[in-house]
Amino acid sequence: MQQLRSGEANGAVAPRRRILICDDECEIADMVASLMEREGFSCRACYDPRKALEMMKENPFDLVILDIMMPGMDGYELARRIRAFSNVPLIFLSAKDEEIDSVLGFAVGADDYVTKPFRPRELGMRVRACLRRALASASPAPSGLLSMRGIELDPRSHEASLHGKPLSLTPKEFELLRVLMEAGGEPRSAAELFECVWGEQADAAASNTVMVHVRHVRQKLAAIDSSFDFIVTVWGVGYRMNAE
């Protein structure tokens, strides 16, 4: 059985964004690849998560769509390993539809979570939204260097540090910290943060998504300096930087 497939979409405008689809069910991986090709993307379908990891290291993709329940290495672990060297947008496409499943997905660095069965048009829209956000995060920002309590964040170079030590942040973690720092210690609601960082209208899952990403930023700050709470929860309101 052929393990990889690629395809061309008729009438697509160049350059086309490259998408890797990883699902151990060959029929689903091929179907998603075909659907995305019709949307104008260049796709590769892979049925083995370890092979997908090799492909990511050898041939960078613009976005990855991955299943969770796969033998040998599940999607969560695959996402963790990808996140160790890449900030490529990740979308989980899974039959696991409990709230904890999506929370775990975002916790390991996913940018979106879509449940099976899915609507092809909606998946295409979510893919485009993730690519837009990734492009916006990579674009130079008009504002200058931000500094607060030893944190320095440069939107132009997309670099952040605490007490001179580099902070390894995903694009969304970086944007979340930027929005909070620009607020200058004033609280921002989870809905505000979601709409600023994700560029979409907040829904029922927005608070959990923001909560997971705030926790990640806190953990990365604490790994350098655990003596101070840099991000404070304002109960009933949202989050703010601790400027005291």
Accessible surface in RSA format (square Angstrom, percent):
REM  Atomic radii and reference values for relative SASA: ProtOr
REM  Chains: A
REM  Algorithm: Lee & Richards
REM  Probe-radius: 1.40
REM  Slices: 20
REM RES _ NUM      All-atoms   Total-Side   Main-Chain    Non-polar    All polar
REM                ABS   REL    ABS   REL    ABS   REL    ABS   REL    ABS   REL
RES MET A   1   200.32 103.7 114.46  75.7  85.86 204.4 119.17 101.3  81.15 107.5
RES GLN A   2   136.35  76.2 115.93  84.7  20.42  48.6  50.65 107.8  85.70  65.0
RES GLN A   3    82.22  46.0  77.10  56.3   5.12  12.2  22.43  47.7  59.79  45.3
RES LEU A   4    38.31  21.3  35.54  25.4   2.78   7.0  35.58  25.0   2.73   7.4
RES ARG A   5    69.03  29.0  65.26  33.3   3.77   9.0  17.62  24.1  51.41  31.2
RES SER A   6    75.12  63.5  51.59  68.9  23.53  54.2  15.36  32.7  59.76  83.7
RES GLY A   7    15.47  19.1   0.00   N/A  15.47  19.1  14.19  38.9   1.28   2.9
RES GLU A   8   133.67  76.7 109.49  82.8  24.18  57.6  59.73 115.5  73.94  60.4
RES ALA A   9    15.04  13.8   1.61   2.5  13.43  30.6   5.26   7.4   9.78  25.9
RES ASN A  10   157.31 108.5 124.96 120.8  32.35  77.9  36.78  88.5 120.53 116.5
RES GLY A  11    81.22 100.2   0.00   N/A  81.22 100.2  43.34 118.9  37.88  84.8
RES ALA A  12    34.44  31.7   1.65   2.5  32.79  74.6   8.94  12.6  25.50  67.5
RES VAL A  13   127.47  83.9 119.47 108.2   8.01  19.3 123.28 107.1   4.20  11.4
RES ALA A  14    95.40  87.7  63.67  98.3  31.73  72.2  63.99  90.1  31.40  83.2
RES PRO A  15   124.40  90.7 109.02  99.4  15.38  55.9 112.83  93.2  11.58  71.9
RES ARG A  16    53.94  22.6  33.40  17.0  20.55  48.9  10.64  14.5  43.30  26.2
RES ARG A  17    81.63  34.3  80.62  41.1   1.01   2.4  32.11  43.9  49.52  30.0
RES ARG A  18    76.72  32.2  76.72  39.1   0.00   0.0  40.19  54.9  36.53  22.1
RES ILE A  19     0.00   0.0   0.00   0.0   0.00   0.0   0.00   0.0   0.00   0.0
RES LEU A  20     0.02   0.0   0.02   0.0   0.00   0.0   0.02   0.0   0.00   0.0
RES ILE A  21     2.82   1.6   2.82   2.1   0.00   0.0   2.82   2.0   0.00   0.0
RES CYS A  22     0.59   0.4   0.00   0.0   0.59   1.4   0.00   0.0   0.59   0.6
RES ASP A  23     4.18   2.9   4.18   4.2   0.00   0.0   2.21   5.2   1.97   2.0
RES ASP A  24    48.68  34.1  32.48  32.3  16.19  38.3   6.67  15.7  42.01  41.9
RES GLU A  25    89.32  51.3  84.66  64.0   4.66  11.1  26.26  50.8  63.06  51.5
RES CYS A  26    26.90  20.3  25.42  28.4   1.47   3.5   9.86  25.0  17.04  18.4
RES GLU A  27   135.38  77.7 126.43  95.6   8.95  21.3  71.28 137.9  64.10  52.3
RES ILE A  28    38.34  21.8  37.62  28.0   0.72   1.7  38.34  27.6   0.00   0.0
RES ALA A  29     0.00   0.0   0.00   0.0   0.00   0.0   0.00   0.0   0.00   0.0
RES ASP A  30    42.12  29.5  41.85  41.7   0.26   0.6  16.46  38.7  25.66  25.6
RES MET A  31    87.76  45.4  80.45  53.2   7.31  17.4  48.52  41.3  39.24  52.0
RES VAL A  32     0.39   0.3   0.39   0.4   0.00   0.0   0.39   0.3   0.00   0.0
RES ALA A  33     0.11   0.1   0.11   0.2   0.00   0.0   0.11   0.2   0.00   0.0
RES SER A  34    29.66  25.1  28.36  37.9   1.30   3.0  14.63  31.2  15.03  21.1
RES LEU A  35    25.36  14.1  23.75  17.0   1.61   4.1  23.79  16.7   1.58   4.2
RES MET A  36     0.45   0.2   0.45   0.3   0.00   0.0   0.45   0.4   0.00   0.0
RES GLU A  37    13.32   7.6  13.30  10.1   0.02   0.1   3.43   6.6   9.89   8.1
RES ARG A  38   183.24  76.9 147.68  75.3  35.56  84.7  69.69  95.2 113.55  68.8
RES GLU A  39    57.21  32.8  44.40  33.6  12.81  30.5   8.41  16.3  48.80  39.8
RES GLY A  40    19.47  24.0   0.00   N/A  19.47  24.0  12.63  34.7   6.83  15.3
RES PHE A  41    12.13   6.1  12.13   7.5   0.00   0.0  12.13   7.4   0.00   0.0
RES SER A  42    28.00  23.7  26.93  35.9   1.07   2.5   5.76  12.3  22.23  31.1
RES CYS A  43     0.18   0.1   0.00   0.0   0.18   0.4   0.01   0.0   0.17   0.2
RES ARG A  44    64.63  27.1  64.63  32.9   0.00   0.0  10.65  14.6  53.98  32.7
RES ALA A  45     0.00   0.0   0.00   0.0   0.00   0.0   0.00   0.0   0.00   0.0
RES CYS A  46     0.00   0.0   0.00   0.0   0.00   0.0   0.00   0.0   0.00   0.0
RES TYR A  47    26.32  12.3  17.82  10.1   8.50  22.1  11.89   8.9  14.44  17.8
RES ASP A  48    48.80  34.2  47.48  47.3   1.32   3.1   9.25  21.8  39.55  39.4
RES PRO A  49     4.11   3.0   4.11   3.7   0.00   0.0   4.11   3.4   0.00   0.0
RES ARG A  50   118.86  49.9 116.98  59.6   1.88   4.5  51.46  70.3  67.40  40.9
RES LYS A  51    67.50  32.9  65.58  40.2   1.92   4.6  23.27  20.9  44.23  47.1
RES ALA A  52     0.54   0.5   0.54   0.8   0.00   0.0   0.54   0.8   0.00   0.0
RES LEU A  53    16.53   9.2  16.53  11.8   0.00   0.0  16.53  11.6   0.00   0.0
RES GLU A  54    85.09  48.9  82.38  62.3   2.70   6.4  30.04  58.1  55.04  44.9
RES MET A  55     7.69   4.0   7.69   5.1   0.00   0.0   7.69   6.5   0.00   0.0
RES MET A  56     7.83   4.1   3.24   2.1   4.59  10.9   3.24   2.8   4.59   6.1
RES LYS A  57   133.00  64.9 100.85  61.9  32.16  76.6  55.74  50.2  77.27  82.3
RES GLU A  58   120.84  69.4  92.50  70.0  28.35  67.5  41.37  80.0  79.47  64.9
RES ASN A  59    64.90  44.8  63.14  61.0   1.76   4.2   7.60  18.3  57.29  55.4
RES PRO A  60   104.16  75.9  95.10  86.7   9.06  32.9  95.40  78.8   8.76  54.4
RES PHE A  61    13.38   6.7   0.56   0.3  12.82  33.4   2.05   1.2  11.33  32.4
RES ASP A  62    45.61  31.9  38.45  38.3   7.16  16.9   5.33  12.5  40.28  40.2
RES LEU A  63     0.00   0.0   0.00   0.0   0.00   0.0   0.00   0.0   0.00   0.0
RES VAL A  64     0.27   0.2   0.27   0.2   0.00   0.0   0.27   0.2   0.00   0.0
RES ILE A  65     1.28   0.7   1.28   1.0   0.00   0.0   1.28   0.9   0.00   0.0
RES LEU A  66     0.72   0.4   0.00   0.0   0.72   1.8   0.72   0.5   0.00   0.0
RES ASP A  67     6.82   4.8   5.52   5.5   1.30   3.1   0.36   0.9   6.46   6.4
RES ILE A  68     4.06   2.3   4.06   3.0   0.00   0.0   4.06   2.9   0.00   0.0
RES MET A  69   107.40  55.6  92.11  61.0  15.30  36.4  67.71  57.6  39.69  52.6
RES MET A  70    13.22   6.8   0.00   0.0  13.22  31.5   2.13   1.8  11.10  14.7
RES PRO A  71    95.20  69.4  77.57  70.7  17.63  64.1  88.53  73.1   6.68  41.5
RES GLY A  72    70.97  87.5   0.00   N/A  70.97  87.5  36.72 100.8  34.26  76.7
RES MET A  73     7.82   4.1   1.83   1.2   5.99  14.3   7.28   6.2   0.55   0.7
RES ASP A  74    58.38  40.9  52.95  52.7   5.43  12.8  16.37  38.5  42.01  41.9
RES GLY A  75     0.00   0.0   0.00   N/A   0.00   0.0   0.00   0.0   0.00   0.0
RES TYR A  76    22.08  10.3  22.08  12.6   0.00   0.0  22.08  16.6   0.00   0.0
RES GLU A  77    54.64  31.4  54.64  41.3   0.00   0.0  20.26  39.2  34.39  28.1
RES LEU A  78     0.21   0.1   0.21   0.2   0.00   0.0   0.21   0.2   0.00   0.0
RES ALA A  79     0.00   0.0   0.00   0.0   0.00   0.0   0.00   0.0   0.00   0.0
RES ARG A  80   119.61  50.2 109.69  55.9   9.92  23.6  47.34  64.7  72.27  43.8
RES ARG A  81    95.92  40.3  90.26  46.0   5.67  13.5  28.36  38.8  67.56  40.9
RES ILE A  82     0.22   0.1   0.22   0.2   0.00   0.0   0.22   0.2   0.00   0.0
RES ARG A  83    38.00  16.0  19.10   9.7  18.89  45.0  16.63  22.7  21.37  12.9
RES ALA A  84    89.94  82.7  45.08  69.6  44.86 102.0  57.31  80.7  32.62  86.4
RES PHE A  85    87.35  43.7  49.08  30.4  38.27  99.6  60.38  36.6  26.97  77.2
RES SER A  86    26.56  22.4  16.93  22.6   9.64  22.2  14.94  31.8  11.63  16.3
RES ASN A  87    75.57  52.1  61.68  59.6  13.89  33.4  14.73  35.5  60.83  58.8
RES VAL A  88    12.43   8.2   4.22   3.8   8.21  19.8  10.65   9.3   1.79   4.8
RES PRO A  89    10.16   7.4   9.87   9.0   0.29   1.0  10.16   8.4   0.00   0.0
RES LEU A  90     0.00   0.0   0.00   0.0   0.00   0.0   0.00   0.0   0.00   0.0
RES ILE A  91     0.00   0.0   0.00   0.0   0.00   0.0   0.00   0.0   0.00   0.0
RES PHE A  92     0.00   0.0   0.00   0.0   0.00   0.0   0.00   0.0   0.00   0.0
RES LEU A  93     4.39   2.4   4.27   3.1   0.12   0.3   4.27   3.0   0.12   0.3
RES SER A  94     0.00   0.0   0.00   0.0   0.00   0.0   0.00   0.0   0.00   0.0
RES ALA A  95    53.93  49.6  38.92  60.1  15.01  34.1  39.13  55.1  14.80  39.2
RES LYS A  96    64.03  31.2  57.47  35.3   6.55  15.6  20.54  18.5  43.49  46.3
RES ASP A  97   103.28  72.3  75.62  75.3  27.66  65.4  14.26  33.6  89.02  88.8
RES GLU A  98   113.20  65.0 109.54  82.9   3.66   8.7  35.73  69.1  77.47  63.3
RES GLU A  99   113.99  65.4 100.43  76.0  13.55  32.3  49.58  95.9  64.40  52.6
RES ILE A 100   102.36  58.2  98.86  73.6   3.50   8.4 100.58  72.4   1.78   4.8
RES ASP A 101    10.73   7.5  10.73  10.7   0.00   0.0   0.00   0.0  10.73  10.7
RES SER A 102    26.55  22.4  26.55  35.4   0.00   0.0  13.15  28.0  13.40  18.8
RES VAL A 103    23.89  15.7  23.55  21.3   0.34   0.8  23.89  20.8   0.00   0.0
RES LEU A 104    74.67  41.6  74.67  53.4   0.00   0.0  74.67  52.4   0.00   0.0
RES GLY A 105     0.00   0.0   0.00   N/A   0.00   0.0   0.00   0.0   0.00   0.0
RES PHE A 106    22.45  11.2  22.16  13.7   0.30   0.8  22.16  13.4   0.30   0.8
RES ALA A 107    24.45  22.5  16.02  24.7   8.43  19.2  16.02  22.6   8.43  22.3
RES VAL A 108    16.92  11.1   7.26   6.6   9.66  23.3  13.93  12.1   2.99   8.1
RES GLY A 109    12.25  15.1   0.00   N/A  12.25  15.1   8.50  23.3   3.75   8.4
RES ALA A 110     1.05   1.0   0.00   0.0   1.05   2.4   0.00   0.0   1.05   2.8
RES ASP A 111    13.28   9.3  10.77  10.7   2.51   5.9   0.20   0.5  13.07  13.0
RES ASP A 112    14.23  10.0  14.07  14.0   0.16   0.4   2.50   5.9  11.72  11.7
RES TYR A 113    20.45   9.5   7.62   4.3  12.82  33.4   7.62   5.7  12.82  15.8
RES VAL A 114     9.29   6.1   7.06   6.4   2.23   5.4   9.29   8.1   0.00   0.0
RES THR A 115    54.86  39.0  50.21  50.9   4.64  11.1  19.14  25.7  35.71  54.0
RES LYS A 116    37.32  18.2  24.45  15.0  12.87  30.6  20.39  18.4  16.93  18.0
RES PRO A 117   137.80 100.4 115.23 105.0  22.57  82.0 120.77  99.7  17.04 105.9
RES PHE A 118    33.91  17.0  10.35   6.4  23.56  61.3  16.70  10.1  17.21  49.3
RES ARG A 119   164.94  69.3 163.82  83.5   1.12   2.7  65.46  89.5  99.48  60.3
RES PRO A 120    63.64  46.4  63.43  57.8   0.21   0.8  63.43  52.4   0.21   1.3
RES ARG A 121   191.45  80.4 187.71  95.7   3.74   8.9  64.45  88.1 127.00  77.0
RES GLU A 122    49.06  28.2  46.76  35.4   2.30   5.5  22.35  43.2  26.72  21.8
RES LEU A 123     0.12   0.1   0.00   0.0   0.12   0.3   0.00   0.0   0.12   0.3
RES GLY A 124     0.28   0.3   0.00   N/A   0.28   0.3   0.28   0.8   0.00   0.0
RES MET A 125   125.11  64.8 119.57  79.1   5.54  13.2 102.31  87.0  22.81  30.2
RES ARG A 126    73.51  30.9  72.08  36.7   1.43   3.4  14.70  20.1  58.81  35.6
RES VAL A 127     0.00   0.0   0.00   0.0   0.00   0.0   0.00   0.0   0.00   0.0
RES ARG A 128    90.93  38.2  89.36  45.5   1.58   3.8  38.89  53.2  52.04  31.5
RES ALA A 129     9.75   9.0   9.10  14.0   0.66   1.5   9.62  13.5   0.13   0.4
RES CYS A 130     0.69   0.5   0.09   0.1   0.60   1.4   0.14   0.4   0.55   0.6
RES LEU A 131     8.99   5.0   8.52   6.1   0.47   1.2   8.52   6.0   0.47   1.3
RES ARG A 132   151.64  63.7 144.37  73.6   7.26  17.3  73.11  99.9  78.53  47.6
RES ARG A 133    22.85   9.6  18.70   9.5   4.15   9.9  19.77  27.0   3.09   1.9
RES ALA A 134    27.59  25.4  18.84  29.1   8.74  19.9  22.67  31.9   4.92  13.0
RES LEU A 135   109.89  61.2 106.20  76.0   3.69   9.3 109.68  77.0   0.21   0.6
RES ALA A 136    70.06  64.4  50.18  77.4  19.88  45.2  56.25  79.2  13.81  36.6
RES SER A 137    14.65  12.4  10.36  13.8   4.29   9.9   3.77   8.0  10.88  15.2
RES ALA A 138    82.01  75.4  47.84  73.8  34.17  77.7  55.42  78.0  26.59  70.4
RES SER A 139    48.71  41.2  39.31  52.5   9.40  21.6  27.11  57.7  21.60  30.3
RES PRO A 140   107.55  78.4  87.85  80.1  19.70  71.6  88.45  73.0  19.10 118.7
RES ALA A 141    21.37  19.6  16.90  26.1   4.47  10.2  20.58  29.0   0.79   2.1
RES PRO A 142   126.20  92.0 101.77  92.8  24.42  88.8 111.07  91.7  15.13  94.0
RES SER A 143    38.17  32.3  28.57  38.1   9.59  22.1  36.26  77.2   1.90   2.7
RES GLY A 144    39.51  48.7   0.00   N/A  39.51  48.7  26.50  72.7  13.00  29.1
RES LEU A 145   107.33  59.8  74.70  53.4  32.64  82.0  74.70  52.5  32.64  87.8
RES LEU A 146    33.07  18.4  31.61  22.6   1.47   3.7  33.07  23.2   0.00   0.0
RES SER A 147    76.63  64.8  46.10  61.5  30.53  70.3  25.32  53.9  51.31  71.9
RES MET A 148    31.48  16.3  24.27  16.1   7.21  17.2  31.48  26.8   0.00   0.0
RES ARG A 149   109.20  45.8  84.08  42.9  25.12  59.8  27.84  38.0  81.36  49.3
RES GLY A 150    33.35  41.1   0.00   N/A  33.35  41.1  21.51  59.0  11.84  26.5
RES ILE A 151     0.00   0.0   0.00   0.0   0.00   0.0   0.00   0.0   0.00   0.0
RES GLU A 152    79.70  45.8  78.19  59.2   1.51   3.6  13.25  25.6  66.46  54.3
RES LEU A 153     0.00   0.0   0.00   0.0   0.00   0.0   0.00   0.0   0.00   0.0
RES ASP A 154    40.19  28.2  39.99  39.8   0.20   0.5   6.63  15.6  33.57  33.5
RES PRO A 155     4.21   3.1   0.84   0.8   3.38  12.3   1.08   0.9   3.13  19.4
RES ARG A 156   143.71  60.3 123.19  62.8  20.52  48.9  46.47  63.5  97.24  58.9
RES SER A 157    57.78  48.8  30.24  40.4  27.54  63.5  40.72  86.7  17.06  23.9
RES HIS A 158    57.04  31.2  41.23  28.7  15.81  40.4  25.86  26.7  31.18  36.3
RES GLU A 159   116.26  66.7 110.24  83.4   6.02  14.3  38.06  73.6  78.20  63.8
RES ALA A 160     9.70   8.9   0.52   0.8   9.18  20.9   2.60   3.7   7.10  18.8
RES SER A 161    24.18  20.4  24.15  32.2   0.03   0.1  14.03  29.9  10.15  14.2
RES LEU A 162     0.00   0.0   0.00   0.0   0.00   0.0   0.00   0.0   0.00   0.0
RES HIS A 163    99.97  54.6  67.58  47.0  32.39  82.9  66.81  68.9  33.16  38.6
RES GLY A 164    68.23  84.1   0.00   N/A  68.23  84.1  34.68  95.2  33.55  75.1
RES LYS A 165   121.07  59.1 120.55  74.0   0.52   1.2  69.94  63.0  51.13  54.5
RES PRO A 166   115.54  84.2  99.80  91.0  15.74  57.2 100.50  83.0  15.04  93.5
RES LEU A 167    14.61   8.1   1.65   1.2  12.96  32.6   2.67   1.9  11.94  32.1
RES SER A 168    95.93  81.1  82.69 110.4  13.23  30.5  50.82 108.2  45.11  63.2
RES LEU A 169    18.26  10.2   1.88   1.3  16.37  41.2   3.37   2.4  14.88  40.1
RES THR A 170    19.78  14.1  19.40  19.7   0.37   0.9  17.35  23.3   2.42   3.7
RES PRO A 171    20.74  15.1  20.74  18.9   0.00   0.0  20.74  17.1   0.00   0.0
RES LYS A 172    12.45   6.1  12.12   7.4   0.33   0.8   6.49   5.8   5.97   6.4
RES GLU A 173     3.59   2.1   3.59   2.7   0.00   0.0   0.00   0.0   3.59   2.9
RES PHE A 174     3.75   1.9   3.75   2.3   0.00   0.0   3.75   2.3   0.00   0.0
RES GLU A 175    26.42  15.2  26.42  20.0   0.00   0.0   8.31  16.1  18.11  14.8
RES LEU A 176     0.24   0.1   0.24   0.2   0.00   0.0   0.24   0.2   0.00   0.0
RES LEU A 177     0.11   0.1   0.00   0.0   0.11   0.3   0.11   0.1   0.00   0.0
RES ARG A 178    47.61  20.0  47.61  24.3   0.00   0.0   2.69   3.7  44.92  27.2
RES VAL A 179    16.27  10.7  14.48  13.1   1.78   4.3  14.72  12.8   1.55   4.2
RES LEU A 180     0.14   0.1   0.04   0.0   0.10   0.3   0.04   0.0   0.10   0.3
RES MET A 181     8.78   4.5   1.42   0.9   7.37  17.5   1.42   1.2   7.37   9.8
RES GLU A 182    81.48  46.8  47.89  36.2  33.58  80.0  27.73  53.6  53.75  43.9
RES ALA A 183    12.32  11.3   0.21   0.3  12.11  27.5   5.00   7.0   7.32  19.4
RES GLY A 184    46.76  57.7   0.00   N/A  46.76  57.7  22.25  61.0  24.51  54.9
RES GLY A 185    15.22  18.8   0.00   N/A  15.22  18.8   5.85  16.1   9.37  21.0
RES GLU A 186   104.05  59.7 102.32  77.4   1.73   4.1  32.59  63.0  71.46  58.3
RES PRO A 187    52.16  38.0  43.86  40.0   8.30  30.2  43.86  36.2   8.30  51.6
RES ARG A 188    65.82  27.6  65.66  33.5   0.16   0.4   5.12   7.0  60.70  36.8
RES SER A 189    32.13  27.2  31.47  42.0   0.67   1.5  27.01  57.5   5.12   7.2
RES ALA A 190    16.32  15.0  14.44  22.3   1.88   4.3  14.44  20.3   1.88   5.0
RES ALA A 191    46.37  42.6  43.12  66.5   3.25   7.4  43.86  61.8   2.51   6.7
RES GLU A 192    82.68  47.5  78.76  59.6   3.92   9.3  36.94  71.4  45.74  37.3
RES LEU A 193     0.15   0.1   0.13   0.1   0.03   0.1   0.15   0.1   0.00   0.0
RES PHE A 194    15.19   7.6  15.19   9.4   0.00   0.0  15.19   9.2   0.00   0.0
RES GLU A 195    79.27  45.5  68.70  52.0  10.58  25.2  18.30  35.4  60.97  49.8
RES CYS A 196    80.99  61.3  49.92  55.7  31.07  73.0  12.64  32.0  68.35  73.7
RES VAL A 197    11.92   7.8   0.20   0.2  11.71  28.2   1.11   1.0  10.80  29.3
RES TRP A 198     6.75   2.7   5.75   2.8   1.00   2.3   5.35   2.9   1.39   2.3
RES GLY A 199    60.22  74.3   0.00   N/A  60.22  74.3  28.49  78.2  31.73  71.1
RES GLU A 200    67.73  38.9  57.88  43.8   9.85  23.5  32.83  63.5  34.90  28.5
RES GLN A 201   157.30  88.0 135.51  99.0  21.79  51.9  41.91  89.2 115.39  87.5
RES ALA A 202    28.54  26.2  10.25  15.8  18.29  41.6  10.25  14.4  18.29  48.4
RES ASP A 203    93.57  65.5  72.65  72.3  20.91  49.5  41.60  97.9  51.97  51.8
RES ALA A 204   109.90 101.0  69.29 106.9  40.60  92.4  82.72 116.5  27.17  72.0
RES ALA A 205    54.26  49.9  50.00  77.2   4.26   9.7  53.44  75.3   0.82   2.2
RES ALA A 206     2.75   2.5   2.63   4.1   0.12   0.3   2.75   3.9   0.00   0.0
RES SER A 207    68.13  57.6  65.10  86.9   3.03   7.0  34.09  72.6  34.04  47.7
RES ASN A 208    40.72  28.1  40.26  38.9   0.46   1.1   6.69  16.1  34.03  32.9
RES THR A 209     5.32   3.8   4.94   5.0   0.38   0.9   1.47   2.0   3.85   5.8
RES VAL A 210     0.00   0.0   0.00   0.0   0.00   0.0   0.00   0.0   0.00   0.0
RES MET A 211    76.94  39.8  76.01  50.3   0.93   2.2  37.21  31.6  39.74  52.6
RES VAL A 212     0.32   0.2   0.32   0.3   0.00   0.0   0.32   0.3   0.00   0.0
RES HIS A 213     6.46   3.5   6.46   4.5   0.00   0.0   1.07   1.1   5.38   6.3
RES VAL A 214     0.65   0.4   0.65   0.6   0.00   0.0   0.65   0.6   0.00   0.0
RES ARG A 215    91.13  38.3  90.90  46.3   0.23   0.5  44.97  61.5  46.16  28.0
RES HIS A 216    29.93  16.4  29.33  20.4   0.60   1.5  12.64  13.0  17.29  20.1
RES VAL A 217     0.24   0.2   0.24   0.2   0.00   0.0   0.24   0.2   0.00   0.0
RES ARG A 218    77.88  32.7  74.34  37.9   3.54   8.4  37.92  51.8  39.95  24.2
RES GLN A 219   100.55  56.2  90.40  66.1  10.15  24.2  41.41  88.1  59.14  44.9
RES LYS A 220    65.07  31.7  59.86  36.7   5.21  12.4  50.95  45.9  14.12  15.0
RES LEU A 221     1.86   1.0   1.86   1.3   0.00   0.0   1.86   1.3   0.00   0.0
RES ALA A 222    46.92  43.1  37.88  58.5   9.05  20.6  38.97  54.9   7.95  21.1
RES ALA A 223    89.82  82.6  44.72  69.0  45.10 102.6  57.56  81.1  32.25  85.4
RES ILE A 224    46.90  26.7  19.24  14.3  27.66  66.7  22.67  16.3  24.23  65.7
RES ASP A 225    26.86  18.8  22.32  22.2   4.54  10.7   9.06  21.3  17.81  17.8
RES SER A 226    97.22  82.2  64.63  86.2  32.60  75.1  29.15  62.1  68.07  95.4
RES SER A 227   102.22  86.4  60.25  80.4  41.97  96.7  55.61 118.4  46.60  65.3
RES PHE A 228    48.96  24.5  37.09  23.0  11.86  30.9  41.56  25.2   7.40  21.2
RES ASP A 229   107.25  75.1  99.56  99.1   7.69  18.2  20.07  47.2  87.18  86.9
RES PHE A 230     9.19   4.6   5.36   3.3   3.83  10.0   5.69   3.4   3.50  10.0
RES ILE A 231     4.15   2.4   0.00   0.0   4.15  10.0   0.00   0.0   4.15  11.3
RES VAL A 232    37.11  24.4  34.30  31.1   2.81   6.8  37.11  32.2   0.00   0.0
RES THR A 233    36.87  26.2  24.59  24.9  12.27  29.2  17.55  23.6  19.32  29.2
RES VAL A 234    38.77  25.5  34.31  31.1   4.46  10.7  37.80  32.8   0.97   2.6
RES TRP A 235   219.12  87.9 196.37  95.0  22.75  53.4 172.56  92.0  46.57  75.5
RES GLY A 236    90.09 111.1   0.00   N/A  90.09 111.1  45.77 125.6  44.32  99.3
RES VAL A 237    76.58  50.4  60.28  54.6  16.30  39.3  65.26  56.7  11.32  30.7
RES GLY A 238    10.40  12.8   0.00   N/A  10.40  12.8   8.92  24.5   1.48   3.3
RES TYR A 239    24.53  11.5  24.53  14.0   0.00   0.0   6.83   5.1  17.70  21.8
RES ARG A 240    51.56  21.6  51.51  26.3   0.04   0.1   7.42  10.1  44.14  26.8
RES MET A 241     0.86   0.4   0.82   0.5   0.05   0.1   0.82   0.7   0.05   0.1
RES ASN A 242    20.47  14.1  19.92  19.2   0.55   1.3   0.02   0.1  20.45  19.8
RES ALA A 243    53.88  49.5  28.91  44.6  24.98  56.8  29.69  41.8  24.19  64.1
RES GLU A 244   143.65  82.5 110.26  83.4  33.39  79.5  75.14 145.3  68.51  55.9
END  Absolute sums over single chains surface
CHAIN  1 A    11990.0       9503.9       2486.1       6240.0       5750.0
END  Absolute sums over all chains
TOTAL         11990.0       9503.9       2486.1       6240.0       5750.0
